Amino acid sequence: MLTDVPPLKVALIGHGFMGAAHSQGWRVAPRFHNLPARPEMTLLVGRNAQGVEESARQWGWEETATDWREAIARDDIDVIDIVTPGGSHAEIAIAALEAGKHVLCEKPLANTLEEAEAMAAAADRAGNNVFAMVGFTYRRVPAATFARDLVRAGAIGNIRQVRAAYLQDWLVDAEAPLTWRLQKEHAGSGALGDLGAHAVDLAQFITGQKITGVSGILNTFVHERPLLGATSGLSGTAAAGRGDVTVDDLALFSGRFDGGAVGSFEATRMSTGRKNALRLEVAGSTGAISFDLENMNSLGFYDATAAETRQGFTNIMVTEPAHPYMSAWWPTGHMLGYEHGFSHQAKDFVEAIAEGRQPEPSFADGLQVQKVLHSVEQSAAADSVWTKTI
C-alpha cells in the first residue's frame, strides 16, 4: 500500500449526472489500478446544501461545501475536478490553477472560444508542477484506445476518410423539459458542444490528425419547451410555464484534417431510436476500423491486404489482458461498461501528476476542439461557408 506517499485530496465541483460518474471513477480507480498516489474523495461542492450532502453520502465524499471558492482556498486540496455546466468552467478552472491546484475539467472545455483560450493560457502559466486535463472520457474506452494504437501502427495505411456521428434521442419528445443543456448561457451550444465535441476529439485522437477547416449547419427543431421541475438524469419533470430553447438540436459538418483526410460529422439529440451511439469509421489505404459506443467492447477491423477470399470486417473483442486498460479488470471476454472510462481517466490523471508530465488531453487539446466547434458555429451562421479553424 502507498503508506509513504502523500495522498491526492480531490474536491469535486458539481454533483449532477457527471458528478456521479466522476465519483465512481475516483472511488474505483485506486482499488483496481496500482496507482503511484492515492486519490482521496475529500470534498464535494454543490449550491444546494441538502442536495450536496445527500450526494456525498451516496457517493462516498468525506465533506461538503456550497461555494467552490472554499475548495480552492483550502491548503489541503490538491485536485479540483469540475463537472458544472460549461458557463462556470473558466472562472473555476482559472482560479484553481492560479492557486496551484491540479485541474480536471469536463468537456467541452468552455462555452466560448475566448473562455477556452483563457483557460489554456492559465494552464500554461501554472508552471511545470501544476497539471490540467479535459475530460474526453471516451478516449479511454479500451476499444477506442486500441483503435488509436492500430492506426499508429499503420494497420490501415494512409488515412483517407473519417465518418463520425454521435446520435441520441432524449429530446425527441417536444414536451421534454427545458434543462440547462438547452440554454446557451449555461451550455454554450447544444448537440454541437455536448456531443459534437466528443466526436471531434475521438476522431482526432484515433487518427492523430487535427481538423483545419469546416463547413457546417446547425438546426433547432423544438424552439420552446416546458420549464424544468425536478431533475432526473439528463432530463427531468416539467413544471408550469414554458421557456425558449436557445441552442441547436442538430449539428452537421464536413471537415479537412491536416494529414490529408476528409471527414463528415453529425451530432444530434433528435435521432429517434438511438440512445448513445457514438460511431466512428476510419478508412485508410490498406484497411479500416469501425467503433460504436453502443457496442463498446468490440472493434471492427478490415484488412484490405488479406487474400480476396478472406476480406471482410472482423469483429475484435477488446477484452484481452493485452488490450488497453484491460489487465486491471476481469477474465477474458468479460465486459466493461460506461463507468469504467472514468476509472481509467482518474488512473491516467493520477499517474501523470505523480510522474510530473502533462496529462492528455491537455487544456491545449481542449482549446483545439473548441476552435473546431467555434468554426462550425461561424460557418453555420454564414450559410455553411468554408471556415478555417483558428
C-alpha positions in Angstrom: 0.0 0.0 0.0 1.0 3.6 -0.6 1.8 4.3 3.1 4.8 6.6 2.4 3.2 8.6 -0.5 1.1 11.7 0.3 -2.5 11.3 -0.9 -4.0 13.5 -3.6 -7.0 15.1 -2.0 -9.8 15.8 -4.5 -12.6 18.3 -4.5 -15.4 17.7 -6.9 -17.3 20.8 -8.0 -20.8 19.8 -9.1 -22.9 16.8 -8.3 -25.3 16.0 -11.1 -25.1 13.2 -13.7 -21.4 13.8 -14.3 -20.8 14.1 -10.5 -21.9 10.5 -10.1 -19.7 9.4 -13.0 -16.6 11.2 -11.7 -17.3 10.0 -8.2 -17.4 6.4 -9.5 -14.0 7.0 -11.2 -12.3 8.4 -8.2 -13.6 5.7 -5.9 -12.8 2.7 -8.1 -9.5 3.6 -9.7 -7.3 3.1 -6.6 -8.9 -0.2 -5.9 -8.3 -1.8 -9.2 -5.3 0.0 -10.6 -1.8 0.1 -9.0 -1.6 3.9 -8.7 1.6 5.8 -7.7 -0.5 8.1 -5.4 -3.8 7.5 -3.6 -6.7 9.9 -4.5 -8.9 10.7 -1.6 -12.5 11.9 -2.1 -12.3 14.8 0.3 -14.8 17.5 -0.6 -18.0 17.6 -2.7 -19.3 21.1 -3.7 -22.8 22.0 -4.8 -25.1 25.0 -4.4 -27.8 23.3 -2.5 -26.6 22.2 0.9 -29.2 19.4 1.4 -28.7 18.0 -2.1 -24.9 18.0 -1.9 -25.0 16.3 1.5 -27.2 13.6 0.1 -24.9 13.1 -2.9 -21.8 13.0 -0.6 -23.3 10.2 1.5 -24.4 8.2 -1.5 -21.1 8.5 -3.4 -18.6 8.5 -0.5 -17.3 12.0 -0.2 -15.9 13.0 3.2 -17.1 16.6 3.4 -19.4 19.1 1.6 -19.4 22.8 0.8 -21.7 25.1 -1.1 -19.1 27.5 -2.5 -16.4 26.3 -4.9 -14.1 29.1 -3.6 -13.9 27.3 -0.3 -12.3 24.3 -2.1 -9.7 26.4 -3.8 -8.9 28.3 -0.6 -8.1 25.1 1.3 -4.4 24.2 1.5 -5.1 20.5 1.8 -7.0 20.2 -1.5 -4.7 19.1 -4.4 -7.1 18.4 -7.2 -10.1 20.4 -8.4 -12.5 18.3 -10.6 -15.0 20.5 -12.4 -18.3 18.9 -13.6 -20.5 22.1 -13.5 -22.3 23.4 -16.6 -19.9 25.0 -19.1 -20.7 28.6 -18.2 -18.7 28.3 -15.0 -15.7 26.2 -16.2 -13.4 29.1 -17.0 -13.9 31.0 -13.7 -13.4 27.9 -11.5 -10.5 26.4 -13.5 -8.5 29.6 -13.8 -8.9 30.3 -10.1 -7.8 26.8 -9.2 -4.8 26.9 -11.5 -3.7 30.2 -10.1 -3.9 28.7 -6.6 -1.6 25.9 -7.7 -4.3 23.1 -7.9 -4.3 20.4 -10.5 -7.5 20.6 -12.6 -9.7 18.1 -14.3 -12.5 19.7 -16.3 -15.3 18.1 -18.1 -15.8 18.7 -21.8 -16.3 20.8 -23.7 -13.5 22.9 -22.1 -15.7 26.1 -22.1 -18.7 27.7 -23.6 -16.8 30.1 -25.8 -13.5 30.2 -27.7 -12.4 33.2 -25.6 -13.0 31.3 -22.3 -11.2 28.3 -23.6 -8.2 30.5 -24.7 -8.1 32.0 -21.2 -8.2 28.5 -19.6 -5.4 27.2 -21.8 -3.3 30.3 -21.0 -3.9 29.8 -17.3 -2.7 26.2 -17.6 0.5 27.4 -19.4 1.1 30.0 -16.7 0.7 27.5 -13.9 4.1 26.1 -14.4 5.7 22.6 -14.7 4.3 21.2 -11.5 0.6 22.0 -11.9 -1.3 20.0 -14.4 -4.7 20.4 -16.2 -6.7 17.8 -18.2 -10.0 18.0 -20.0 -12.4 15.0 -19.6 -12.9 13.5 -23.0 -13.6 10.1 -21.4 -14.4 8.1 -24.5 -10.7 8.2 -25.5 -10.4 5.7 -22.6 -12.8 3.1 -23.7 -10.4 0.2 -24.4 -11.7 -0.3 -28.0 -11.2 3.4 -28.8 -7.6 3.4 -27.4 -6.9 0.2 -29.3 -8.2 1.8 -32.5 -5.7 4.6 -32.0 -2.9 2.0 -31.5 -3.8 0.2 -34.7 -3.8 3.4 -36.7 -0.4 4.4 -35.2 1.0 1.1 -36.1 0.0 1.6 -39.7 -2.6 -1.2 -39.7 -5.0 0.7 -42.1 -2.3 2.6 -44.1 -2.8 6.2 -45.1 -6.0 7.7 -43.6 -8.3 9.0 -46.3 -11.8 9.3 -44.9 -13.4 9.7 -41.4 -17.1 9.4 -40.7 -18.2 10.3 -37.2 -21.6 10.6 -35.6 -23.0 10.9 -32.1 -26.6 10.1 -32.1 -29.1 10.4 -29.1 -32.9 10.8 -28.9 -33.6 12.1 -25.4 -35.0 15.3 -26.8 -37.3 13.8 -29.4 -40.3 14.5 -27.2 -41.2 18.2 -27.8 -42.6 18.3 -24.2 -39.4 17.2 -22.6 -38.4 20.0 -20.1 -36.0 22.8 -20.6 -32.8 21.7 -18.9 -29.7 23.7 -18.6 -28.3 21.9 -21.7 -30.9 23.7 -23.8 -29.9 27.2 -22.6 -27.0 28.9 -24.3 -25.9 30.9 -21.3 -25.3 27.6 -19.4 -24.3 25.2 -22.2 -22.7 27.4 -24.9 -24.2 25.3 -27.6 -26.5 22.2 -27.9 -25.7 19.0 -29.6 -22.6 20.6 -31.2 -20.8 21.1 -27.9 -22.4 18.3 -25.8 -22.0 15.6 -28.4 -20.0 17.0 -31.3 -17.1 17.8 -29.0 -16.7 14.1 -28.3 -16.9 13.1 -32.0 -14.3 15.7 -32.9 -11.9 14.7 -30.1 -12.3 11.0 -30.8 -11.7 11.4 -34.5 -8.5 13.5 -33.9 -7.3 11.1 -31.1 -7.7 8.0 -33.2 -6.3 9.4 -36.5 -3.6 11.6 -34.9 -4.7 14.4 -37.3 -6.2 17.8 -36.5 -9.2 19.4 -38.2 -8.1 22.5 -40.1 -11.4 23.7 -41.7 -15.1 23.0 -41.6 -18.4 23.7 -43.4 -21.5 23.2 -41.2 -25.2 23.7 -40.4 -27.0 23.9 -37.1 -30.7 23.3 -36.6 -33.2 23.7 -33.8 -36.4 21.6 -34.2 -38.1 22.5 -31.0 -37.9 26.2 -30.1 -39.9 26.2 -26.8 -40.3 23.7 -24.0 -41.9 23.4 -20.5 -39.8 24.7 -17.7 -37.9 22.2 -15.6 -39.3 21.0 -12.3 -37.3 18.2 -10.7 -34.1 16.9 -12.4 -33.6 13.3 -13.3 -30.5 12.2 -15.3 -30.2 14.3 -18.4 -33.8 15.5 -18.2 -36.5 15.6 -15.5 -40.1 16.5 -15.0 -41.9 19.5 -16.3 -43.1 22.5 -14.2 -45.6 25.2 -15.0 -44.6 27.7 -17.7 -42.5 27.5 -20.8 -39.1 28.8 -22.0 -37.1 29.3 -25.1 -34.6 26.7 -26.4 -31.5 28.8 -27.3 -29.2 26.1 -28.6 -29.0 23.7 -31.5 -30.7 20.2 -31.6 -28.6 19.1 -34.5 -25.1 19.8 -36.0 -23.9 18.5 -39.3 -20.5 19.5 -40.7 -17.7 18.3 -43.0 -14.0 18.9 -42.3 -10.5 18.6 -43.6 -7.6 17.2 -41.5 -4.0 18.3 -41.5 -2.8 14.9 -42.6 -4.9 15.0 -45.8 -8.0 13.1 -44.6 -11.5 14.4 -45.1 -14.4 13.8 -42.6 -18.1 14.1 -42.0 -19.6 14.7 -38.6 -23.1 14.5 -37.2 -24.2 15.4 -33.6 -27.9 15.1 -32.7 -30.2 14.6 -29.7 -33.1 14.0 -32.2 -32.1 10.7 -33.7 -35.2 8.7 -32.8 -34.2 5.2 -31.6 -30.5 6.0 -30.9 -29.7 6.2 -27.2 -25.9 6.8 -27.0 -24.5 5.9 -30.4 -21.0 7.5 -30.8 -19.8 6.0 -34.0 -16.5 6.4 -35.8 -15.3 4.8 -39.0 -11.8 5.5 -40.4 -11.0 4.3 -43.9 -7.4 4.0 -45.0 -5.4 2.8 -48.0 -4.9 -0.7 -46.6 -7.7 -1.1 -44.2 -10.4 0.4 -42.0 -11.7 0.5 -38.4 -15.2 0.9 -37.1 -16.2 1.8 -33.5 -19.7 2.1 -31.9 -20.1 3.1 -28.3 -23.3 1.1 -28.1 -21.2 -2.0 -28.7 -18.2 -0.7 -26.8 -16.4 -3.9 -26.1 -15.6 -4.6 -29.7 -13.9 -3.0 -32.7 -14.5 -3.6 -36.3 -11.2 -4.1 -38.3 -10.9 -4.6 -42.1 -7.6 -5.7 -43.6 -7.5 -4.9 -47.3 -4.2 -6.7 -47.7 -5.8 -10.1 -46.8 -6.5 -12.6 -49.5 -9.6 -11.8 -51.6 -11.4 -14.8 -50.1 -10.8 -13.7 -46.5 -11.7 -10.0 -46.8 -14.4 -8.5 -44.6 -14.8 -6.7 -41.4 -13.5 -8.7 -38.4 -15.2 -8.1 -35.0 -12.4 -7.9 -32.5 -13.5 -8.4 -28.9 -11.3 -5.9 -27.0 -11.4 -7.8 -23.7 -7.9 -9.5 -23.5 -5.4 -8.5 -20.8 -3.1 -7.2 -23.5 -5.7 -4.7 -24.7 -5.5 -1.1 -23.2 -6.6 -0.9 -19.6 -8.0 -4.4 -19.5 -5.4 -6.1 -17.3 -6.8 -4.4 -14.3 -10.3 -5.9 -14.7 -12.0 -9.2 -15.4 -11.2 -12.5 -17.0 -11.1 -12.7 -20.8 -14.4 -12.0 -22.5 -16.0 -10.2 -19.5 -17.4 -6.9 -20.5 -16.7 -3.3 -19.3 -19.3 -0.5 -19.2 -19.7 3.2 -19.4 -18.4 3.9 -15.9 -15.0 2.2 -16.5 -13.8 5.1 -18.6 -14.0 7.4 -15.6 -11.8 5.0 -13.6 -9.3 5.0 -16.5 -9.5 8.8 -16.6 -8.7 9.0 -12.8 -5.9 6.5 -13.3 -4.2 8.4 -16.1 -4.6 11.7 -14.4 -3.0 10.5 -11.1 -0.2 8.7 -13.0 0.6 11.9 -15.0 0.7 14.0 -11.8 2.9 11.6 -10.0 5.3 11.3 -12.9 5.4 15.1 -13.4 4.2 15.1 -17.0 1.4 16.8 -18.8 -1.8 14.6 -18.9 -3.7 14.1 -22.1 -5.9 15.6 -23.3 -4.5 18.8 -22.1 -6.3 22.2 -21.9 -4.4 23.0 -25.2 -6.1 19.9 -26.7 -9.5 21.1 -25.3 -8.9 24.5 -26.8 -8.2 23.0 -30.2 -11.6 21.2 -30.1 -13.2 24.4 -29.0 -11.7 26.1 -32.1 -13.4 23.5 -34.3 -16.8 24.0 -32.6 -16.4 27.8 -32.9 -15.7 27.4 -36.6 -18.7 25.2 -37.1 -20.9 27.9 -35.5 -19.3 30.6 -37.6 -19.8 28.5 -40.8 -23.5 27.8 -40.0 -24.2 31.4 -39.3 -22.7 32.3 -42.8 -24.8 29.8 -44.9 -22.2 27.0 -44.4 -19.2 28.9 -45.9 -15.9 27.1 -45.6 -14.3 28.2 -42.3 -10.8 27.5 -41.2 -10.2 26.6 -37.6 -8.3 29.4 -35.9 
